[in-house]
């Protein structure tokens, strides 16, 4: 898998024991100051809408006293349509929506 080769860390969602050890490993990365990127929906779904957010990313950020930068990624459905593994060459746009400081204070959106 490409993401594993790039050094991405995954958290097992279907085995509680493995998921717990994965979450501790990710938290340790955060505690060392390592920047992390989470996809809080947890998976790529065939439904073209924002899914339910899972809490692990936010719990990790809070526990490690790290800020959360909310980013929307636009155009990914055109790059990788549901039902295919064929990646298409299309534009993707990133929109920074805002920053939540570890103390809970939010700053305005940055674009």
C-alpha positions as CSV (number, residue, x, y, z in Angstrom):
1,X,0.0,0.0,0.0
2,X,1.4,3.4,-1.0
3,X,0.5,5.2,2.2
4,X,2.3,2.6,4.3
5,X,5.4,3.0,2.1
6,X,5.3,6.8,2.7
7,X,5.4,6.1,6.5
8,X,1.8,6.7,7.2
9,X,0.5,5.3,10.5
10,X,-2.9,3.6,10.7
11,X,-5.2,2.8,13.6
12,X,-7.0,-0.5,13.4
13,X,-10.7,0.1,13.8
14,X,-12.1,-3.5,14.0
15,X,-9.8,-5.0,16.7
16,X,-10.0,-3.0,20.0
17,X,-6.7,-4.3,21.4
18,X,-4.7,-3.6,18.2
19,X,-6.6,-0.2,17.8
20,X,-5.6,0.7,21.4
21,X,-1.9,0.0,20.8
22,X,-2.0,1.8,17.4
23,X,-3.6,4.9,19.1
24,X,-0.9,4.9,21.8
25,X,1.8,4.8,19.1
26,X,0.2,7.7,17.3
27,X,-0.1,9.6,20.6
28,X,3.6,9.1,21.3
29,X,4.4,10.6,17.9
30,X,2.2,13.6,18.8
31,X,3.8,13.9,22.3
32,X,7.3,14.3,20.6
33,X,6.0,17.2,18.6
34,X,5.5,15.3,15.4
35,X,3.0,16.9,13.1
36,X,0.1,14.6,12.3
37,X,-2.5,14.5,9.6
38,X,-5.8,12.8,10.3
39,X,-8.8,12.0,8.2
40,X,-11.4,12.1,11.0
41,X,-14.0,10.3,8.9
42,X,-11.8,7.2,9.2
43,X,-12.3,5.8,5.7
44,X,-13.0,6.5,2.1
45,X,-16.7,6.0,1.5
46,X,-18.7,5.8,-1.7
47,X,-21.1,8.4,-0.5
48,X,-20.1,11.9,-1.9
49,X,-20.6,13.8,1.4
50,X,-18.8,14.5,4.6
51,X,-19.2,11.5,6.9
52,X,-19.4,11.2,10.7
53,X,-16.2,12.3,12.4
54,X,-14.5,9.8,14.7
55,X,-13.0,11.3,18.0
56,X,-9.6,9.7,18.0
57,X,-7.8,12.6,16.1
58,X,-9.3,15.2,18.4
59,X,-8.6,13.2,21.6
60,X,-5.0,12.8,20.5
61,X,-4.6,16.5,19.8
62,X,-6.1,17.4,23.1
63,X,-4.0,14.9,25.1
64,X,-0.8,16.1,23.4
65,X,-1.8,19.8,23.7
66,X,-1.5,20.3,19.9
67,X,-3.5,22.7,17.8
68,X,-6.0,21.4,15.3
69,X,-6.0,22.9,11.8
70,X,-9.3,22.2,10.0
71,X,-8.7,21.7,6.3
72,X,-11.3,20.9,3.6
73,X,-10.1,19.0,0.5
74,X,-12.2,19.6,-2.6
75,X,-12.2,17.6,-5.8
76,X,-11.1,14.2,-4.6
77,X,-14.2,12.4,-6.0
78,X,-13.1,13.4,-9.5
79,X,-9.6,12.2,-8.8
80,X,-10.7,8.8,-7.4
81,X,-14.4,8.1,-8.2
82,X,-16.2,5.5,-6.1
83,X,-16.0,1.9,-7.4
84,X,-12.6,2.3,-9.1
85,X,-9.0,2.3,-8.2
86,X,-8.0,4.2,-11.3
87,X,-6.7,7.7,-10.3
88,X,-7.6,10.5,-12.6
89,X,-5.6,13.7,-13.2
90,X,-7.9,16.4,-11.9
91,X,-7.4,19.5,-9.8
92,X,-7.7,19.3,-6.0
93,X,-8.2,22.4,-3.8
94,X,-7.3,22.6,-0.2
95,X,-9.1,25.2,2.0
96,X,-7.8,26.0,5.5
97,X,-10.9,26.6,7.6
98,X,-9.4,27.6,10.9
99,X,-7.2,26.7,13.8
100,X,-8.3,25.5,17.2
101,X,-5.6,26.2,19.8
102,X,-4.9,23.6,22.5
103,X,-6.7,25.8,25.1
104,X,-9.9,25.7,23.0
105,X,-9.6,29.2,21.6
106,X,-10.4,29.3,17.9
107,X,-8.7,31.7,15.4
108,X,-10.3,32.8,12.1
109,X,-10.0,31.0,8.8
110,X,-6.8,31.4,6.9
111,X,-7.0,31.2,3.1
